[in-house]
Amino acid sequence: MSTRRANHEGNIRRRADGSWEARMTHVDPDSGQTRRVSFYGPTAKAVRKKMNDARDRIKCGAPVRDATRTVADWLAQWQSTTLAVSDRKESTRELYAMLSRKHLEPPPFGAITLDRLRPTDVEALILKLKGAGLADSTVRSVYTVLRAALDGAVRDRLLAHNAAAVVKRPGIERVEARHVDELDATALLRAAEGLRYRPVLVLIAATGLRRGEALALRWEHVNFDDKTLRVEATLGRVGGQLVSSVPKTKRSRRTVPISPAIVTLLKAQKAQQAAERLHAGDQWTDSGLVFTTEFGTPVDPRNILRTVQTAAAKAGIGRVGVHTLRHSAAVGWLESGVHIKAVADLLGHSSIAVTGDVYGHTSDQAARAAIEGRSGALGL
């Protein structure tokens, strides 16, 4: 004999097999239709709790139950919809999709269903990625992708809560930027004499531009009269193609002063480009870029890396990359007393905190000079 207990928005009854069932009706906010849902358990108390929890979820605008589709299935849909229409840079969208396919979708993590995903699962994933030797920045990016995707699941009422949102974002251990002193930087540039893309290295070493910013520089953004250039884009490889895109932050879009020596270098570059244009004839592509191939097309960033590596090997300087020249410019400015805010502006950093984290402890010499200068000022 079954027993029924009334309960405002539903009822509870004992089933023939001795288990309990709670039934309730609710209006689906998406369709507007009235739906019935049942909850089962070993006791009346257990099913009442399930029903009350469901009522609370409905009041908060959450689904009655979390979806039972897998994390991998949802991530695939999220990539093709929410991520695809987002205002993130194309290169960022491609990176997020790659990280999802490589680190989130494969089992066992990708096989977890959304309704069973717990914060501990996310924490276990982070530990697994770190144990595999992935860089801190990569682990954080994977977490960022997962959290954004689960936010989409909450928005689409597939989940009541985002399991990743209550997990602490993985930290990144700051590593001091590799730089060379002025003597080595000068030797490297001298060793690059005769190499086609030496002017790119000189510009980066003198202004602190990023490689992609230098390669995306257009003649219309160079002002010889005011001795400035304007950073408006960055060039990089996306999906196997060279793509020019806007910088990630507003601070990266900036005006950079250039010295008379750089003005001379850029004028020489313009003359060289004009000669190449005549030689190429109808094979020339008018890209408007300052640095191009012999046919006017954009320069592959990898060619700049090869140039600096060739020059470094010739100069006998180890562990040097293109960004080493940018870092060296930053350290040189800071050591010569340039205010950190001015350095942050020149580099296009989002804040001086970034500049301080990356370059704030690079020079023992600068710290010693500060202490000795202070002692002198005190007459000690």
C-alpha positions, 0 to 999 in steps of 0.5 A: 500500500502506497503512502502519499504526502502533500508538498506545496509544489509536488507530492511524495509517495512510497513505491511498491518496491519500498523506495520513495518518489517525489513528483513536482511540476514546474514551468520550463522558462525556455518553452513556457510549458509545464513539465513534471519531474520525479526524484527517487531515493531510499527515504522520504527525507532524501527525495524531499531534499532533492525536490526542495533543491530543485525548487531552489534551483528554479528560483535562481533561474537554474535548470532543474537538473544538470545536463548529462552530456559529456564535457567533451561534447559540450566543449565541441559545441562551445567552440563552434558557437560561443567561442566562434562568435566571441570578440577574441582575436582569431589567434586566441580563438585558435589557441583556445580550440587547440587547448580544448582538443588536446587537454580537455576533451580527451578522456578521462576528463572529457568523458565526465558528464556535466552533472557529475563534474566537481571542483575536485575533478578540475583540481585533479586536471590541473595537477595532472597537467603540471605533473606532465611538465606543462608550462605554468602559462599553458596550465592557466590557459587550459583552466581559462578555456574550461572556465569560459566554456562552463560559464557558457553551459551555465548561461545555456541552463545546462548547469546550475554552477560552474565547477571551475569558478570555485577552483583557484586559478593556477598561478604563474611563477614569474621568470626574469626576462633574458637580456644582454648588456649593451656591449653584447647587443651592439655586437649582435647587431654588428654581426647581423650586418649584411643579413636582409632583416637586420633592420628589424632587429635594430628597430626592436633593440632601439624601441622595444617593439615586439616582433609581431608589432615590428613586422606589422608596421605600415609606412602610414604609421611612420612619421618622419617629421615628428620622429614617431611611429604608431603601433596599430597591429601585430603580425602572427601566424594563425591557422598556417597563414600570416595574419595582421590583427589588432593588439590584445590591449589598448595600451599596446596600441601606442605611439613610440618616439624614434631617434634620428638614427632610426629615422635614417634606418627607416628612410634607407629601408624605404629606399631599398624597398622602392628599388625592390619594387621596381625590380619585382615589377608586376610580381610586387604586392603592395602591402604597405608594410615597412618590412617585406619580402623581395616581392612586398609580401609580409615577412614570416616571423620565423625568418626574424628568429633565424636572423637573430640566431645567425647573428648571435652564433656569429657573435658568440652569444648564447641563448638569444631570441628576438624578444631578448632584444626587447627585454634588453631595451627595457632593462637598459632603460630602467638601469639608466634611470628611466621611470618605470611608467615611461618604460611600461608605456614604451613597451605597451604593457597593460600596467606598470605591475607587469613591467615590475614583475618582469624587469623589477629584479634584473639588475643588482648593479642598479640596486647597488647604485641606488643604495650607494647614491642614498648613502651619499645623499645622507653624507655617509 
